[in-house]
Amino acid sequence: LWQNNYQNRIVSAFDEELGVFVDRNVGDVEMRGIDMQLGAELFDGFSLYGSASYIDSELLSNTPLGSSPTNVLLTAGASVVETPDWTFAARADWDVTDWLSLGLQGKYVGRRFATYVNDQVVPEYTTADFDARMDLDFLGFEAKRLLHRREPRAMQDFVRVCIADPAEEFGIGEGPFQRMVLPLECRGKGRQ
């Protein structure tokens, strides 16, 4: 459990009129939440990890937009922009053999507001991906060659494929951040 009380909190958000991100001092902000993590190796070569986070935030005053006291954004009582209420993540790793490992992971990001006045919501989404790593030493690709070039051990010969399949289109046609991730992604990498 945690709680932070900020004074003169600086927050970034996309300004549609300007077409850029703008940093603004939103004044005093109260934030509270809970963060949890758990990881375990269930048996030799197989591990699970999970995390969860909840954030509740509140801007305590309206945000001035210039020197005029009447030119303000009505932000009092609003949530901090671009701060999801819930996030969850999970990952499983399995070293099948000395030369093959598999991984599966997923992440959920809850709804969040896209504007300072909380009039536009970016819906929740979920991503998932699968990855496989295979050392190719048995095919004649020797790690010695890479290490000789002083590359880190993590850069040994391998092939990796990732697939991400997030939720369908968010359904909102306007505004910032309507599409945060690709609908389908495949990557491959090989080194000699």
Secondary structure per residue as TSV (DSSP state, phi and psi in degrees):
chain	resnum	aa	ss	phi	psi
A	1	L	-	360.0	143.9
A	2	W	E	-150.3	160.0
A	3	Q	E	-150.7	135.3
A	4	N	E	-128.0	135.2
A	5	N	E	-114.6	112.1
A	6	Y	E	-98.2	148.4
A	7	Q	S	-117.8	136.2
A	8	N	S	55.1	50.4
A	9	R	-	-70.4	128.1
A	10	I	E	-96.5	126.4
A	11	V	E	-129.8	140.3
A	12	S	E	-102.5	139.7
A	13	A	E	-151.7	158.0
A	14	F	E	-78.2	128.0
A	15	D	E	-99.7	111.2
A	16	E	T	-64.2	-35.9
A	17	E	T	-67.1	-40.0
A	18	L	T	-86.4	-24.9
A	19	G	T	75.8	22.5
A	20	V	E	-141.0	167.3
A	21	F	E	-78.3	140.4
A	22	V	E	-126.5	132.9
A	23	D	E	-90.9	131.4
A	24	R	E	-133.5	146.2
A	25	N	E	-83.6	111.4
A	26	V	-	-96.3	10.6
A	27	G	-	78.9	-144.3
A	28	D	-	-80.1	137.4
A	29	V	E	-137.0	136.2
A	30	E	E	-107.8	129.4
A	31	M	E	-131.5	140.7
A	32	R	E	-147.0	155.6
A	33	G	E	-179.7	-167.6
A	34	I	E	-144.2	137.5
A	35	D	E	-123.8	133.5
A	36	M	E	-134.7	144.0
A	37	Q	E	-142.4	147.0
A	38	L	E	-149.3	132.5
A	39	G	E	-142.0	147.5
A	40	A	E	-157.7	146.3
A	41	E	E	-95.4	107.0
A	42	L	E	-71.3	-37.2
A	43	F	E	-154.2	170.6
A	44	D	T	-52.6	116.1
A	45	G	T	90.4	-0.2
A	46	F	E	-129.5	120.0
A	47	S	E	-131.9	152.2
A	48	L	E	-124.5	146.4
A	49	Y	E	-141.7	140.2
A	50	G	E	-143.8	151.2
A	51	S	E	-145.4	154.1
A	52	A	E	-145.8	145.8
A	53	S	E	-146.2	137.9
A	54	Y	E	-126.6	133.7
A	55	I	E	-130.1	129.9
A	56	D	E	-118.7	127.8
A	57	S	E	-134.4	153.9
A	58	E	E	-148.0	126.5
A	59	L	E	-80.9	132.4
A	60	L	-	-92.8	-7.9
A	61	S	S	-148.3	168.8
A	62	N	-	-73.9	156.5
A	63	T	E	-104.4	119.7
A	64	P	E	-66.1	144.9
A	65	L	-	-111.9	12.7
A	66	G	S	168.6	-157.4
A	67	S	S	-83.9	-17.2
A	68	S	-	-78.2	129.4
A	69	P	T	-68.2	-16.1
A	70	T	T	-94.3	-9.0
A	71	N	-	-94.1	89.3
A	72	V	E	-135.8	156.1
A	73	L	E	-88.5	135.3
A	74	L	-	-81.5	79.9
A	75	T	-	-104.0	-8.4
A	76	A	T	-57.8	125.3
A	77	G	T	88.7	-7.5
A	78	A	-	-79.0	162.4
A	79	S	-	-85.9	158.1
A	80	V	-	-65.5	133.0
A	81	V	T	-62.4	147.1
A	82	E	T	56.5	33.6
A	83	T	-	-121.9	103.5
A	84	P	-	-66.3	147.6
A	85	D	S	-72.0	-46.5
A	86	W	E	-123.0	142.2
A	87	T	E	-138.5	140.0
A	88	F	E	-133.1	146.9
A	89	A	E	-145.6	148.0
A	90	A	E	-146.8	147.4
A	91	R	E	-147.3	140.2
A	92	A	E	-122.4	133.6
A	93	D	E	-123.6	135.0
A	94	W	E	-136.1	118.0
A	95	D	E	-86.9	94.4
A	96	V	-	-65.8	-46.0
A	97	T	S	-140.5	-174.3
A	98	D	S	-67.8	-22.4
A	99	W	S	-114.0	-1.6
A	100	L	E	-135.2	126.5
A	101	S	E	-132.8	148.4
A	102	L	E	-124.7	148.9
A	103	G	E	-141.8	147.7
A	104	L	E	-139.1	131.6
A	105	Q	E	-146.0	157.4
A	106	G	E	-145.3	156.3
A	107	K	E	-144.6	137.3
A	108	Y	E	-115.7	132.1
A	109	V	E	-122.8	121.8
A	110	G	-	-74.0	175.3
A	111	R	-	-62.9	153.3
A	112	R	E	-152.6	162.0
A	113	F	E	-92.4	140.4
A	114	A	S	-93.5	-12.0
A	115	T	S	-128.9	160.5
A	116	Y	T	-61.3	-34.6
A	117	V	T	-90.8	5.5
A	118	N	S	60.3	35.5
A	119	D	-	-97.1	0.0
A	120	Q	S	-137.7	124.1
A	121	V	E	-107.1	131.8
A	122	V	E	-92.5	119.6
A	123	P	-	-67.0	165.2
A	124	E	-	-64.6	157.9
A	125	Y	E	-151.7	162.1
A	126	T	E	-131.5	138.2
A	127	T	E	-122.7	155.2
A	128	A	E	-147.3	147.6
A	129	D	E	-149.9	156.6
A	130	F	E	-120.4	137.8
A	131	D	E	-135.2	151.3
A	132	A	E	-133.8	138.3
A	133	R	E	-125.5	130.5
A	134	M	E	-133.4	120.2
A	135	D	E	-73.7	136.0
A	136	L	-	-104.8	19.8
A	137	D	G	-55.6	-37.8
A	138	F	G	-67.5	-12.6
A	139	L	G	-97.2	5.4
A	140	G	T	100.9	-0.4
A	141	F	-	-85.4	109.3
A	142	E	-	-96.2	133.7
A	143	A	H	-63.2	-24.6
A	144	K	H	-57.4	-37.3
A	145	R	H	-61.1	-43.3
A	146	L	H	-70.5	-43.6
A	147	L	H	-66.1	-32.3
A	148	H	H	-62.0	-31.4
A	149	R	T	-85.2	8.5
A	150	R	T	64.6	32.2
A	151	E	-	-87.7	150.6
A	152	P	-	-63.4	154.5
A	153	R	G	-56.6	-32.4
A	154	A	G	-62.6	-15.9
A	155	M	G	-93.9	20.8
A	156	Q	S	-59.9	166.4
A	157	D	S	-60.0	129.5
A	158	F	E	-161.0	163.0
A	159	V	E	-122.9	134.3
A	160	R	-	-135.7	135.8
A	161	V	-	-125.6	131.2
A	162	C	E	-123.2	138.9
A	163	I	E	-129.0	126.5
A	164	A	E	-118.6	131.4
A	165	D	-	-134.7	79.5
A	166	P	-	-73.1	177.2
A	167	A	-	-59.0	163.0
A	168	E	S	-60.0	178.2
A	169	E	-	-47.0	143.6
A	170	F	-	-69.1	-19.3
A	171	G	S	90.7	-1.4
A	172	I	-	-103.0	128.8
A	173	G	-	-90.0	-13.6
A	174	E	S	-130.8	161.9
A	175	G	S	97.8	171.6
A	176	P	T	-75.1	154.2
A	177	F	T	60.2	39.6
A	178	Q	S	-82.7	-17.8
A	179	R	-	-137.6	99.3
A	180	M	-	-87.4	-25.5
A	181	V	S	-136.1	160.7
A	182	L	-	-73.0	148.4
A	183	P	S	-69.4	-31.6
A	184	L	-	-152.8	130.8
A	185	E	E	-135.4	131.0
A	186	C	E	-131.1	131.7
A	187	R	E	-131.9	147.3
A	188	G	-	-136.9	148.8
A	189	K	-	-148.5	133.2
A	190	G	-	-135.7	147.5
A	191	R	-	-131.6	145.6
A	192	Q	-	-118.2	360.0
